[in-house]
């Protein structure tokens, strides 16, 4: 696979009589957006649209997901394949991206006995501050944002809310990205892992994502990954939108769709490909497996696929909390026992100053190379 991503930087966003993209200015006619969502939403009443820019004295509340607007120019399928198309494999050809711009979903999801399978899975609220000490906690304090605020129709199911919110945002994102179809990009990047240097180590990313039910799901080619057996993805598939987030449970842990598409670990591995390492692929799996038996099964699948890819090094990263950490540690153990060097990037517990109690939820002796993302109990 060879993917070219063409970037169209959004320098400003304004309301206008027509919707267009010209020289970094994204002009939006709100009625165009209303026409799109009115044809989709069945469980959602009014949808309000707000433009929120970096440096403004604003806070986005009830934040659920953030979408990177993309439009497939050349190649099979379409971006976010499986939702408005057949689940064609993506990752090849040319894709246009509205750079520095995000579509953000905002809705006060219901907190009742029908909205989650357990108390742990109730949707938690999340905020995005555009200024102030918490602004750096989210990448979206630095992006131009179109916020879609949903009024939910009373009496509908959580599944209906969840589905309509996602489809409306994906459709609006696609509509806006398509404005670049006949434009010249500011710059472009090519992504390909075909060319390798045999003297460099082969490295893979194991990416484990949450899937525990409505409001705590992840979607691969339009389908939730609840019964997913760990599988191999070409890195370009992720960059082209094969993974979509549906996880609104824990704001501290959840990974929005925008970051699946612009996965920072994956992009860094691509930058080092051919010079410091050979990127061999992504092993994608479900975290939060329900029992230890299921966790061991998943870990052994991940290690087997890593061995099949001839990986000498493995980077373990997961979405979620303590349950997911057990999945990750077992995967590290299974890989190390096959002679594959494994490291993990993880949060710590440790109280307000990072020194209290047990820092990790779980640990195996083989996990001897850990990168810390800091304590999640530190107050801001």
Residue, then its C-alpha position, 0 to 999 in steps of 0.5 A: x500500500x502507498x498512501x499520499x495524504x494531502x493537507x489543506x490547512x484551515x487558517x480560519x472558519x467563518x459563517x457565510x452564504x455558501x460553503x467553500x474552502x479557499x486559501x486556508x479560509x473555510x466558509x460554512x453555510x449552516x443550512x447546508x449542514x442542517x440539510x445533511x443531518x436532517x436526512x440522518x438523525x432519527x433520535x436527535x432533535x435540534x443540532x446546533x453548530x458553533x465555531x470555536x477557535x484557539x485562544x477564544x475564552x470558551x469551554x466545550x462541554x459534553x465532548x464525546x468524539x472529535x473527527x478529522x475531516x478527510x476525503x478520498x480522492x484516489x484509491x479503493x473505498x472511502x474514508x471511515x470505510x464501512x459507515x456510508x459505504x461497503x467495508x472496502x479496505x482503505x490505505x492506498x491512493x490519495x486522501x485529502x485532509x482539512x489540517x488543523x480542523x476538527x468536528x466535535x460531537x457534544x451531547x448530554x448522554x443519559x445517565x440511567x439504568x438503560x444507558x450502560x451495562x454497569x456503573x463503570x460504563x456510564x458516559x462521563x462528561x468531558x470538557x475542552x478548554x480553549x484557554x487557561x491551565x487546562x487548554x494543553x490537556x487536549x489537542x483541540x485547544x489548538x485546532x479550529x473546531x466545528x462543535x455539533x451540539x445535539x438535543x436528544x429526543x426523549x424516550x429513544x435508546x442509548x444505541x439510537x443516540x450513539x448511532x445518530x450522533x456518530x453518523x451525523x458527525x462523520x457525514x458533516x466531516x466528509x462534506x466539508x473535506x470534499x470541498x478540497x477535491x479540486x484544490x491544490x494542497x499546501x503540502x503532502x506526505x507519502x506513507x509506505x512501508x515497502x522499502x526496508x533496510x535489512x540491517x534495521x530492527x523490525x518493529x510493530x505497534x500493538x494497539x488495544x482499544x476498548x469495547x464494552x458496550x454502548x458508549x464504550x465501543x470502538x469500530x473497525x470498518x463500521x463494526x464494533x470489535x467486541x468479538x475481534x480476534x487480534x488482527x494485522x492492519x497495514x499502518x495506512x489503514x489507520x491513517x485512512x480511517x479504518x478505526x472510529x471511536x465510540x468510547x465516551x466512558x472515561x474522559x482521561x482514557x478515551x481516544x477520539x477518532x481524530x487521534x486514531x487517524x493521526x496516531x502519534x506513536x504510529x506517525x513517529x514510527x513512520x518518521x523513523x522507518x528506513x532510518x532507525x527501524x523497519x515498521x512492519x505493521x500494526x496488530x490491532x486488538x480489543x482490550x478489556x477482555x472479560x476474563x483472564x482466559x480471554x486475556x491470555x488468548x488475546x495476548x497469545x494471538x498478538x504475540x503470534x502475529x508479531x512473530x509472523x511479521x518477524x518483529x524484533x521489537x514491539x510497542x504496546x499501547x492501550x486505551x482504557x484503565x486497569x482492565x486494559x493494563x492486564x491485557x497489555x501486560x500479558x501481551x508483553x509477557x507473551x511477546x518477550x517469551x518469544x524473544x521479541x523485545x517489548x515496551x509499553x507506554x502507560x499512565x501511572x497511578x500515584x496520587x497528586x504528586x505521583x509518589x503514592x501507592x502502587x504506580x501500575x495496576x498490573x505488572x509482569x517481570x518481562x515488562x522491564x522497559x516502560x515509558x510513563x505518561x504521568x499520573x492520572x490522579x494529578x489534579x489540575 
